[in-house]
Amino acid sequence: MVRAATALCGPPALSGVVSDATPSSRWRSSPVSPNWVSLEKMRSILWVGGVALLAVAGLGLLLFRSAAAPQAGSFRIAILGDRTGGVQGDVYEQVWKELAAEEPAFVVTVGDTIEGMHDATAETEWQEVESILKPYRRFPLYLAPGNHDIWSVASERLFRQHAGHPPHYSFDRGPMHVTILDNSRSNEIAPEELTFLEEDLKAHESQPQKMIVSHRPSWLLSVALGNTDLSLHRIARRYGVQYVIAGHVHQLLRFSLEGIDYISMPSAGGHLRPVDAAYEGGWFFGHALATVRATEVQFQFEELKPPLGHGRVSMPDEWGMLGLLQKPAAAAK
């Protein structure tokens, strides 16, 4: 069922499932395995860097943390929010510099990789993204389609060409199974996407760790209201999905429903919508880093370091549907 294709970025175009083997592409010079950098080297780097646990004066208990070295049998993945939707200069480039230093096994984005919306300029925009990512070809990259990536027949063709896969697909890496859904042209998840999701999860039911990624948080209102009858939620719960992740709003929000974490990702370059956008409201530039083991996935959210952020690192349980759960009296914006 695999169709041969020349991928310009990310994995090759497939009929739905991407294998662990990651062929070379114009965005990567060679395949990457989760352990391609030795554990000893990683530990050495982190030992030199140290672990900074610095309380922010006057800002409550916000802490700076560094990413711990992955244990044997584990690996790390990076997850990026929107690059565009009012792209802010230099942010996406800095996000990649910081996540590359953590040597993730692969990178997943929630979509909006180009500004898009115009067929005539879309190809040029994809080429600009390729130029930004050229230094990071060693990292397998899996793109979800956003509304700024696909808005027409022509833009879908370009997404397939540059992303190297169809708008919906899935892949495995070790114990982790990731399903990418396409809601780029609808605020809802279409019935055919739900059919694909259920068939895909059923076929990979034995994978102990599962994650669903889409661009729009089509689930947001239903999950916030605790609606356990939502079709997406029922499928996710039936097959043991732990995380459902989306972007689009450029704000970090977390919801928990029947043991599933629903996460709206912070921005990786798209504008922060409120004029007075503040960190405690979930408005900041950064990325997520997840450590994957056979029995668990541990997330942390990393704000960009100065000058584009304050380098704060937080855990999922510190966030809720209204932003940071324990807001400091005078938080840095």
C-alpha positions in Angstrom: 0.0 0.0 0.0 3.0 2.3 0.1 3.3 4.7 -2.8 6.7 5.7 -4.0 7.3 9.4 -3.9 10.1 12.0 -3.6 9.6 13.8 -0.3 10.8 17.4 0.0 10.4 17.3 3.8 9.4 14.8 6.4 8.5 11.2 5.7 7.6 9.9 2.2 4.1 10.0 0.8 2.2 7.0 2.0 -1.3 5.5 1.8 -1.6 6.1 5.5 1.1 4.6 7.6 4.7 5.6 7.9 7.2 2.9 9.0 10.0 3.3 11.5 12.5 3.4 8.6 13.0 7.1 7.6 14.4 7.4 4.1 16.6 10.3 3.1 15.0 13.4 1.7 16.0 16.9 0.7 15.3 18.0 4.2 17.4 15.2 5.8 20.8 13.9 4.8 20.4 10.5 6.6 17.9 8.5 8.7 17.7 9.1 12.4 17.1 6.5 15.1 16.0 7.5 18.6 19.5 6.6 19.9 21.7 8.1 17.2 23.3 10.3 19.8 24.8 8.2 22.6 23.3 8.3 26.0 26.7 9.0 27.5 27.3 12.0 25.2 23.8 13.3 26.2 24.6 12.9 29.9 27.9 14.7 29.4 26.3 17.6 27.7 23.6 18.0 30.3 26.2 17.5 33.2 28.2 20.5 31.8 25.1 22.6 31.4 23.7 21.7 34.8 20.1 21.9 36.0 19.0 25.4 36.8 16.3 25.5 39.5 16.1 29.3 39.9 13.1 30.8 41.6 12.0 34.0 39.8 12.2 36.8 42.3 8.7 38.2 43.0 7.1 35.9 40.5 5.9 33.1 42.8 7.2 29.6 42.1 7.8 29.7 38.3 11.0 27.6 37.8 13.6 27.3 35.2 14.4 23.6 34.5 16.6 21.9 31.9 15.6 18.7 30.1 16.9 15.6 31.8 18.8 13.1 29.7 16.6 10.3 28.5 17.0 7.0 30.2 18.0 3.8 28.4 15.1 2.5 26.3 13.5 6.0 26.1 13.6 8.8 23.5 12.4 12.4 23.2 10.2 14.0 20.7 9.5 17.7 20.0 6.1 19.1 19.2 5.7 22.5 17.6 2.7 24.9 17.5 1.8 27.2 14.6 4.6 28.9 12.7 2.2 31.2 10.9 -1.1 33.0 11.3 0.6 36.4 11.5 4.2 35.1 11.5 6.5 36.9 13.9 10.1 37.3 12.7 12.9 35.1 14.1 10.7 33.1 16.4 10.5 29.9 14.4 14.2 30.0 13.7 14.9 30.3 17.5 12.5 27.5 18.3 14.4 25.2 16.0 17.8 26.2 17.4 16.6 25.4 21.0 14.9 22.1 20.2 17.8 20.9 18.1 20.0 21.2 21.1 17.8 18.6 22.9 18.3 16.1 20.0 14.8 14.8 19.7 14.2 11.5 17.8 11.7 13.3 15.6 9.6 16.5 15.4 5.8 16.9 14.9 4.0 20.1 14.0 0.4 20.9 14.4 0.2 22.8 11.1 0.3 26.3 9.7 3.8 25.9 8.4 3.3 28.6 5.7 1.3 31.8 5.7 -0.5 30.6 2.6 -4.0 31.5 1.4 -2.8 32.4 -2.1 -2.0 29.7 -4.6 0.3 32.0 -6.6 2.8 32.5 -3.7 2.5 29.1 -1.9 5.4 27.4 -3.7 7.7 30.2 -2.8 6.7 30.1 0.8 7.4 26.3 1.0 10.8 27.0 -0.4 11.4 29.6 2.2 10.5 27.0 4.9 12.9 24.5 3.4 15.7 27.1 3.6 15.0 27.7 7.3 15.1 24.0 8.0 18.1 23.1 6.0 20.4 22.9 9.0 18.0 20.5 10.7 17.7 17.8 8.0 18.9 15.1 10.5 15.6 15.3 12.3 12.6 13.4 10.9 9.8 16.0 10.5 6.1 15.1 10.5 3.7 17.9 9.4 0.0 18.2 10.2 -1.9 20.3 7.7 -3.2 23.6 8.9 -5.7 26.1 7.4 -2.8 28.2 6.2 -1.2 25.1 4.5 -4.3 23.7 2.7 -7.2 25.9 1.4 -7.6 24.7 -2.2 -6.9 21.8 -4.5 -3.6 23.4 -5.6 -2.5 24.0 -2.0 -3.3 20.4 -1.1 -1.1 19.2 -4.0 1.8 21.4 -2.7 1.3 20.1 0.8 1.6 16.5 -0.4 4.7 17.4 -2.4 6.5 19.3 0.3 5.4 17.4 3.3 5.9 14.1 1.7 2.7 12.5 2.8 -1.1 12.8 2.4 -3.1 15.2 4.7 -3.9 12.4 7.1 -1.5 9.5 8.0 0.1 7.8 10.9 3.5 6.4 12.0 5.2 4.4 14.7 8.4 5.1 16.5 9.3 2.5 19.2 6.2 2.2 21.5 4.7 5.4 20.2 1.9 5.6 17.6 1.0 9.0 16.2 -2.1 9.6 14.1 -2.3 12.9 12.1 -5.8 14.1 11.2 -6.8 16.7 8.6 -9.2 19.4 9.7 -7.5 22.1 7.7 -10.6 23.1 5.8 -13.3 22.6 8.5 -13.8 23.6 12.1 -15.0 20.0 12.7 -13.4 16.7 12.2 -15.1 15.2 9.2 -16.7 11.7 9.4 -14.2 10.3 7.0 -11.4 11.5 9.3 -13.0 9.7 12.2 -13.3 6.6 10.1 -9.6 6.8 9.3 -8.8 7.4 12.9 -10.7 4.4 14.2 -9.4 2.0 11.6 -5.8 3.3 12.2 -6.0 2.9 16.0 -7.6 -0.5 15.7 -4.7 -1.6 13.4 -2.2 -0.3 16.0 -4.0 -1.2 19.2 -1.0 -3.1 20.6 1.1 0.1 20.7 1.2 1.2 24.3 1.5 4.9 23.7 -0.8 6.8 21.4 -1.2 10.4 20.3 -3.6 12.2 18.0 -2.6 15.4 16.3 -4.6 17.8 14.3 -4.5 21.5 13.5 -7.7 22.9 14.8 -8.8 22.0 18.3 -12.2 20.8 17.1 -12.8 19.1 20.4 -12.2 22.2 22.6 -15.7 23.3 23.5 -17.0 19.7 24.0 -14.1 18.7 26.2 -14.3 21.9 28.2 -17.9 21.1 28.9 -17.0 17.5 29.8 -18.8 15.9 26.9 -17.9 12.2 27.0 -20.1 11.5 24.0 -17.9 13.4 21.5 -17.1 10.9 18.7 -13.3 11.7 18.8 -13.2 11.2 22.5 -15.1 7.9 22.4 -12.6 6.6 19.8 -9.6 7.9 21.6 -10.7 6.3 24.9 -11.7 3.0 23.3 -8.1 2.5 21.9 -6.1 3.9 24.9 -5.0 7.3 23.5 -3.2 9.3 26.1 -2.8 12.7 24.3 -4.9 14.7 21.8 -2.9 17.7 20.5 -3.9 20.7 18.3 -2.8 24.2 17.6 -4.6 27.1 15.7 -5.3 29.4 18.7 -1.6 30.0 19.5 -2.3 29.5 23.2 -1.3 26.8 25.7 -4.4 25.3 27.3 -4.8 21.8 28.8 -8.0 19.8 29.4 -8.3 16.4 31.0 -11.3 14.1 30.3 -11.5 10.5 31.4 -7.7 10.1 31.6 -7.0 11.7 28.2 -5.0 15.0 28.1 -6.2 17.5 25.4 -3.6 20.1 24.7 -3.7 23.3 22.7 -0.1 24.2 21.8 1.6 27.5 22.3 2.8 29.4 19.3 6.0 28.6 17.4 5.9 31.8 15.4 2.2 32.8 14.9 1.2 36.1 16.5 0.0 36.1 20.1 -3.5 37.4 19.8 -4.2 39.6 22.9 -2.5 43.0 23.0 -1.5 42.3 26.6 -0.7 38.6 26.0 1.0 37.1 29.1 2.7 33.9 30.0 0.2 32.9 32.7 -2.6 33.0 30.1 -0.8 30.5 27.9 0.5 33.2 25.5 4.2 32.6 24.7 6.5 31.3 22.1 8.1 27.9 22.6 7.6 24.1 22.0 6.8 20.9 23.9 9.3 18.2 24.6 8.1 14.7 25.4 10.0 11.8 26.8 8.6 8.5 25.5 8.9 5.2 27.4 7.1 1.9 27.0 4.9 2.7 30.0 4.5 6.5 29.9 5.0 9.7 28.1 6.1 12.7 30.1 5.6 16.2 28.6 7.1 19.6 29.4 6.5 22.9 27.8 9.6 25.1 27.1 9.3 28.9 26.6 11.9 30.5 24.3 14.9 31.9 26.0 15.7 35.6 26.0 15.2 37.9 24.1 12.0 36.2 22.7 11.0 34.7 26.1 12.1 34.0 29.6 13.1 30.4 29.3 10.4 29.1 31.7 9.7 25.4 31.7 6.4 23.9 33.0 4.6 20.6 33.2 1.1 19.7 31.9 -0.4 19.6 35.4 0.5 23.3 35.9 -1.9 24.3 33.2 -5.7 24.2 32.8 -8.4 25.5 30.4 -7.8 29.1 31.5 -4.0 29.0 31.4 -1.6 28.6 34.3 -3.4 27.2 37.3 -1.4 29.0 40.0 -0.8 32.5 38.6 1.9 34.6 40.3 1.0 38.0 41.6 3.1 39.9 39.1 4.1 37.5 36.2 6.6 38.5 33.6 4.9 38.9 30.2 
